[in-house]
Amino acid sequence: MSDNRESIGTYLTEAEAKEFHKIFMSSFLGFTAVAVVAHVLVWFWRPWL
């Protein structure tokens, strides 16, 4: 029963948790980049301040 699952509250191994974190961070940064570009384009179209 010692399969190296030490994360509190999850059933992920450390390697699985690191892989999930890597995918999560890359998708979060991609979403943020798209949102920033969209806001800049809308700002050029119709400035709101």
PyMOL commands that set and color helices and strands:
alter all, ss='L'
color gray80, all
select helices_A, chain A and resi 14-45
alter helices_A, ss='H'
color red, helices_A
deselect
rebuild
show_as cartoon
